[in-house]
Amino acid sequence: MSMLQCGKDDMKMEDDKLLNVLVVPPFIERTKETLFRNFARNEMAYYKFHFIEKVPLCDCGVVDFVALLEICRQVVDEEGIDMLYTSEDESTIIGAILQEAIPRFRGPSLESVFLCDNKYYTHKVVDSSWWPLKTCYSVLDTSQNDESLEKMCNALLPVGTPGVLKPVIGNGGSGFAVFHTKDELKEILKKTGNRIQEHFDTKKLYEIHLDQDKYPNGHVPAVISQPFVDMNKLDGPMLVNVEACIYNGEIILWPLTTSVVKISGMGTGHWAHA
């Protein structure tokens, strides 16, 4: 584990007056970038940041989030951590579990994090007027046989064609695909099934810590489908939801695209602005 204290020399405080902040893994290098962007230099003088540099992995090579949670819990106890800093979906899940278990921490509950993380359950709790597009859902059957593919297609096709397929967990268009026919949807499910499952590497945390009676499929790999809206071919007004930001007084829309692009600091995804 490493530590970092930043600030001008005349602004540094005595160690016993600093707030100990655990920067919750797993993506430490990426999180450090957001850390330096979000904290002014003079603000950072009041904190001592703790980093867990070595993240435990499962035999298959993905992050072992159950083991990582226990490492975080140990650091919290040993270092007298006062605050948690989370900036990624995965770290926010760990942070929510710790915040519920340790009274001095403040932050969102695991249930609220889950409802923001899982598109299917988000749709179930949000006013339907905010989601104008029809949405269908299917648990991802990993057997990939003809019967399971037929069952998944039948559950996903009522949105019509062309349609969009996405994992219920994921962002930046990861796992996103457009289908035009039932056969094309089957091929997408065959090819992307394993990759979609990679987005559920936190499922064990949800399985252990989330109310399974209330959210029975909360830890299960699943996908949703929605109609594909081609903004270039609309012949009239249509109510849709897209992400956007305001920069220099201009509203910049952030829809998904059918092509994969790369953005510095964000990796690859189906973003519209490269």
C-alpha positions in Angstrom: 0.0 0.0 0.0 1.2 3.5 -0.7 0.3 6.9 0.7 0.2 10.4 -0.8 0.0 13.9 0.8 -0.1 16.9 -1.5 0.0 20.6 -1.0 2.3 23.5 -0.7 4.9 23.1 2.0 3.5 26.0 4.1 0.0 24.4 3.9 0.8 20.9 5.0 -0.8 19.9 8.3 0.4 17.7 11.1 -0.2 14.0 10.5 -2.7 13.7 13.4 -4.8 16.5 11.9 -5.0 15.1 8.4 -8.0 13.2 7.2 -7.1 9.7 6.1 -8.7 8.8 2.8 -8.8 5.3 1.3 -8.9 5.5 -2.5 -11.0 2.5 -3.2 -9.6 0.2 -5.9 -9.5 -1.6 -8.3 -8.6 0.9 -11.0 -6.0 2.8 -9.1 -4.1 4.5 -11.9 -7.3 5.7 -13.6 -8.7 6.8 -10.2 -5.5 8.8 -9.5 -6.2 10.8 -12.6 -9.7 11.7 -11.5 -8.4 12.5 -8.0 -6.0 15.1 -9.2 -8.7 16.6 -11.5 -11.4 16.8 -8.7 -9.3 18.1 -5.8 -7.7 21.6 -5.9 -4.0 21.5 -4.9 -4.7 23.5 -1.7 -7.6 21.1 -0.8 -5.3 18.1 -1.1 -3.1 19.5 1.7 -5.7 18.4 4.2 -5.8 14.7 3.3 -3.5 11.7 3.4 -4.5 9.4 0.5 -4.0 5.7 0.9 -3.7 3.4 -2.2 -4.0 -0.3 -2.4 -1.5 -1.0 -5.3 -1.8 -4.8 -5.5 -5.3 -6.0 -6.4 -6.1 -9.7 -5.8 -7.1 -11.7 -8.9 -9.1 -14.9 -9.3 -7.6 -17.9 -11.1 -9.4 -16.7 -14.3 -7.5 -13.4 -14.2 -10.4 -11.1 -13.2 -10.4 -9.1 -10.0 -11.4 -11.0 -6.9 -13.8 -8.5 -5.4 -14.6 -10.5 -2.3 -11.0 -10.6 -1.4 -10.5 -7.0 -2.3 -13.3 -5.9 0.0 -11.6 -7.7 2.9 -8.3 -6.0 2.1 -10.1 -2.6 2.1 -11.8 -3.4 5.4 -8.4 -4.3 6.9 -6.8 -1.0 5.7 -9.8 0.9 7.1 -9.1 -0.7 10.5 -5.3 -0.5 10.5 -5.0 3.0 9.1 -7.9 4.7 10.9 -9.5 5.7 7.6 -11.9 8.7 7.9 -13.2 8.8 4.4 -13.6 6.7 1.2 -13.0 8.1 -2.3 -14.7 6.2 -5.1 -14.8 7.2 -8.7 -15.6 4.0 -10.6 -18.7 1.7 -10.6 -16.8 -1.2 -9.0 -15.2 0.9 -6.3 -18.6 2.5 -5.5 -20.0 -1.0 -4.7 -17.2 -1.7 -2.3 -17.6 1.7 -0.8 -21.3 1.2 -0.3 -20.8 -2.1 1.6 -18.1 -0.5 3.8 -20.3 2.6 4.4 -23.2 0.4 5.6 -21.0 -1.6 7.9 -19.0 1.3 9.5 -21.1 4.1 11.0 -18.5 6.9 10.7 -18.7 6.7 6.9 -21.3 8.5 4.8 -22.4 7.7 1.3 -25.0 5.8 -0.8 -26.4 2.5 0.3 -25.6 -0.7 -1.6 -29.2 -0.9 -2.8 -29.1 2.6 -4.2 -25.8 1.9 -6.0 -27.3 -1.3 -7.4 -30.3 0.4 -8.7 -28.1 2.9 -10.6 -25.8 0.0 -11.7 -28.3 -2.4 -13.1 -30.3 -1.1 -16.1 -33.1 -3.6 -15.7 -33.9 -2.7 -12.1 -33.3 1.0 -12.8 -36.2 0.8 -15.4 -38.4 -0.9 -12.8 -38.1 1.9 -10.2 -38.0 5.0 -12.5 -41.2 6.7 -13.7 -41.9 5.1 -17.1 -42.5 8.6 -18.6 -38.8 9.1 -18.3 -38.1 5.9 -20.4 -40.1 6.4 -23.6 -38.5 3.4 -25.4 -39.8 -0.1 -24.9 -37.4 -2.3 -23.0 -37.2 -6.1 -22.9 -35.1 -8.3 -20.6 -33.5 -11.7 -20.6 -31.2 -13.6 -18.2 -28.1 -14.6 -20.2 -28.2 -18.4 -20.7 -24.5 -19.5 -21.0 -25.3 -22.9 -22.5 -25.7 -21.2 -25.9 -27.7 -24.2 -27.3 -30.4 -23.7 -29.9 -33.2 -23.9 -27.3 -31.6 -21.3 -25.0 -30.9 -18.9 -27.9 -34.5 -19.2 -29.1 -35.8 -18.5 -25.7 -33.6 -15.4 -25.3 -34.5 -14.1 -28.7 -38.2 -14.5 -28.1 -37.8 -12.4 -24.9 -35.7 -9.7 -26.5 -37.4 -9.3 -30.0 -40.7 -7.6 -28.9 -38.8 -4.2 -29.1 -38.8 -4.6 -32.9 -36.0 -4.2 -35.4 -33.6 -2.7 -35.6 -32.9 -3.1 -31.9 -30.1 -2.5 -29.5 -28.7 -5.2 -27.1 -26.8 -4.2 -24.0 -25.7 -5.9 -20.8 -27.7 -4.7 -17.8 -24.4 -3.7 -16.1 -21.8 -1.7 -18.0 -21.2 1.8 -19.4 -19.7 3.6 -22.4 -21.5 1.2 -24.7 -19.6 -1.8 -23.5 -21.3 -4.9 -24.8 -23.6 -2.8 -27.0 -24.7 -4.2 -30.4 -27.3 -3.4 -33.0 -29.4 -6.3 -34.5 -31.7 -6.1 -37.6 -33.1 -9.7 -37.6 -33.7 -12.6 -35.3 -30.8 -14.6 -36.9 -28.5 -11.6 -36.4 -29.5 -11.3 -32.7 -28.7 -15.0 -32.2 -25.3 -14.6 -33.7 -24.6 -11.6 -31.5 -25.6 -13.6 -28.4 -23.4 -16.4 -29.5 -20.4 -14.2 -30.1 -20.7 -11.7 -27.2 -22.2 -14.0 -24.5 -18.8 -14.6 -22.8 -17.8 -11.0 -23.1 -21.0 -9.8 -21.6 -20.4 -12.0 -18.6 -17.2 -10.1 -18.0 -19.3 -7.1 -17.0 -20.6 -9.1 -14.0 -17.3 -9.6 -12.2 -18.9 -7.8 -9.2 -21.8 -10.3 -9.1 -20.4 -12.1 -6.0 -20.5 -8.9 -4.0 -24.2 -8.5 -4.9 -24.9 -12.1 -4.3 -23.5 -11.9 -0.7 -24.5 -8.4 0.3 -27.7 -7.6 -1.6 -31.2 -8.7 -0.6 -31.8 -11.7 -2.9 -35.4 -12.0 -2.0 -36.0 -8.4 -3.2 -33.7 -8.6 -6.2 -33.6 -12.3 -7.2 -31.6 -11.7 -10.4 -29.4 -8.9 -9.2 -26.2 -10.9 -9.4 -27.1 -12.8 -12.6 -25.7 -11.9 -16.0 -28.5 -10.5 -18.1 -29.2 -8.3 -21.1 -31.8 -5.8 -22.2 -33.0 -4.8 -25.6 -34.4 -1.5 -26.8 -35.4 0.0 -30.2 -32.5 1.4 -32.2 -33.1 5.1 -32.9 -31.1 6.4 -35.9 -31.0 10.1 -35.3 -30.1 10.7 -38.9 -33.3 9.1 -40.2 -36.0 10.6 -38.0 -38.9 12.0 -40.0 -40.4 13.8 -37.1 -40.0 14.6 -33.4 -39.3 11.7 -31.0 -38.8 11.6 -27.3 -35.5 9.9 -26.4 -33.0 9.9 -23.5 -29.4 10.7 -24.1 -26.6 11.8 -21.9 -25.3 15.3 -22.3 -23.0 17.9 -20.7 -22.8 21.7 -20.7 -19.5 23.1 -21.8 -18.8 26.8 -22.4 -22.5 27.5 -22.5 -23.2 24.8 -25.1 -25.2 21.6 -24.6 -23.3 18.7 -26.0 -25.3 15.5 -26.6 -23.6 12.2 -25.8 -25.5 9.5 -27.6 -24.1 6.1 -28.3 -22.8 5.3 -31.8 -22.7 2.1 -33.8 -18.9 2.3 -34.1 -16.3 1.9 -31.4 -14.1 4.9 -30.7 -11.3 5.6 -28.3 -11.1 8.6 -26.0 -8.0 9.5 -24.1 -8.4 8.7 -20.4 -11.6 6.8 -21.0 -10.7 3.8 -23.1 -12.8 2.5 -25.9 -16.5 2.5 -26.2 -19.5 3.6 -28.3 -19.2 7.3 -27.6 -20.2 9.9 -30.1 -17.4 12.4 -29.5 -13.9 11.2 -30.1 
